Amino acid sequence: MSNEAPIQVKTKLKIFSGLPSLVLYFCVFFILLVFFMLSSNFVPLRGIEVKLPKTGGRQIYTSRNFVVTIDKDSRIYFNDAAVSGADELKRQLSEALNERGFQPDNERVIIRCDVRAPLTSVAEVLAVAEELNVNVLFMSAGPPRGKTTSFTEPES
């Protein structure tokens, strides 16, 4: 058996010399990009810059919210549109509630108030919400790292 000649196998494979194709790397990159985009949070951020206070609780968002923003100069915004005062806010909020078909359990006003805003502006907005019988949530900077944020849908 030791006298036998080794078997020689010829292949048609050739040694590749040059750069690999970048198409595969681009495909993997775009798949990862789409994955991370779909797994990110889709929380709408409003355009008025305010410095929110820090809290330790968790935040709950629903899909039937109105946002009232109070900046450091006591300017009041309703859904990113400036309003002249509490009376104008009351008029616009009541119109928006009537358009949706007011449901007291599902309607909420989220107040985004700058830390440096005077308390009188917040009191005016709270008075308007109380007159219209609407729930109020205060928005803060968010829970510390490690806390969870819950998203709920209103019950129809």
C-alpha positions in Angstrom: 0.0 0.0 0.0 2.9 2.4 0.6 4.0 2.0 -3.1 0.8 3.6 -4.5 1.1 7.1 -6.0 -1.0 9.9 -4.4 -4.1 10.9 -6.2 -3.9 14.3 -7.8 -7.1 16.4 -8.0 -7.3 19.4 -10.3 -9.7 22.2 -9.5 -10.9 25.1 -11.5 -10.6 27.5 -8.6 -8.2 30.4 -9.0 -6.6 32.5 -6.4 -8.4 35.9 -6.1 -6.1 38.9 -6.1 -7.6 42.4 -5.7 -10.2 44.2 -3.5 -13.4 42.4 -2.4 -16.7 43.8 -3.7 -18.2 46.5 -1.5 -21.7 45.6 -2.4 -22.1 43.1 0.4 -20.8 45.6 3.0 -23.3 48.2 1.7 -26.2 45.7 1.9 -25.3 44.8 5.5 -24.9 48.5 6.4 -28.4 49.4 5.0 -30.0 46.4 6.7 -28.6 47.5 10.1 -29.6 51.1 9.4 -33.2 50.0 8.7 -33.2 47.8 11.8 -32.1 50.6 14.1 -34.5 53.1 12.6 -37.4 50.8 13.1 -36.4 49.9 16.7 -36.0 53.6 17.8 -38.7 55.5 19.7 -41.1 57.5 17.6 -42.0 60.2 20.2 -42.8 63.5 18.6 -40.6 66.3 19.7 -42.1 69.8 19.7 -40.2 72.7 18.2 -40.2 75.2 21.1 -37.1 74.9 23.3 -37.8 74.7 27.0 -35.7 73.4 29.8 -37.8 70.7 31.6 -37.4 69.8 35.2 -36.1 66.4 36.2 -38.4 63.8 37.8 -38.0 60.2 39.1 -41.3 58.8 37.8 -42.2 57.1 34.6 -43.9 58.9 31.7 -47.1 57.8 30.0 -48.1 59.1 26.5 -51.4 58.6 24.8 -52.4 59.4 21.3 -55.1 62.0 22.1 -53.0 64.7 23.6 -52.9 68.5 23.3 -49.6 70.1 24.1 -49.4 73.5 25.8 -45.8 74.9 26.1 -44.8 77.7 28.4 -41.3 79.2 27.7 -39.1 81.1 30.1 -40.6 84.4 29.0 -44.2 83.4 29.9 -45.2 83.0 26.2 -47.9 80.3 25.8 -48.0 78.0 22.8 -50.8 75.6 21.9 -49.6 72.7 19.7 -46.6 74.8 18.7 -48.6 77.8 17.7 -48.2 81.0 19.8 -51.4 82.2 21.6 -51.9 85.7 23.0 -53.0 84.7 26.4 -55.2 82.4 28.5 -58.4 83.5 26.8 -57.0 82.7 23.4 -55.8 79.3 24.7 -59.2 78.6 26.1 -60.9 79.4 22.8 -58.4 77.3 20.7 -58.5 74.4 23.1 -62.3 74.3 23.2 -62.5 74.4 19.4 -60.0 71.5 19.2 -62.0 69.5 21.7 -65.2 70.1 19.8 -63.6 69.0 16.6 -62.6 65.7 18.1 -65.9 65.1 19.9 -64.9 65.8 23.5 -64.4 62.6 25.6 -63.3 63.6 29.2 -61.6 60.3 29.9 -59.4 60.4 26.8 -58.6 64.0 26.4 -55.4 65.3 28.0 -53.4 68.5 28.0 -49.7 68.0 28.4 -48.0 71.0 29.9 -44.4 71.5 28.9 -43.2 74.3 31.1 -39.7 75.8 31.3 -38.1 75.6 34.7 -37.6 79.4 34.6 -41.2 80.2 33.7 -43.2 82.1 36.3 -45.8 80.1 38.2 -48.6 82.5 37.3 -48.4 81.3 33.7 -48.8 77.7 34.8 -51.7 78.7 37.0 -53.5 80.3 34.1 -53.1 77.2 31.9 -54.3 75.0 34.8 -57.4 77.3 35.3 -58.2 77.0 31.6 -57.9 73.2 31.7 -60.1 73.1 34.8 -62.8 75.2 33.2 -62.9 72.9 30.2 -62.8 69.8 32.4 -59.7 68.3 30.7 -57.0 66.1 32.4 -53.6 67.7 32.8 -50.2 66.1 32.6 -46.9 67.8 33.3 -44.1 66.9 31.1 -40.6 66.6 32.6 -37.2 66.0 31.3 -37.8 62.2 31.6 -37.0 59.4 34.0 -33.4 58.7 34.9 -31.5 56.0 32.9 -32.8 52.6 33.7 -36.5 53.6 34.0 -39.0 52.6 31.4 -41.4 54.8 29.4 -44.9 53.4 28.8 -47.0 54.0 25.7 -50.7 53.4 25.9 -53.6 53.8 23.4 -56.8 55.4 24.5 -59.7 53.0 24.9 -62.5 53.6 22.4 
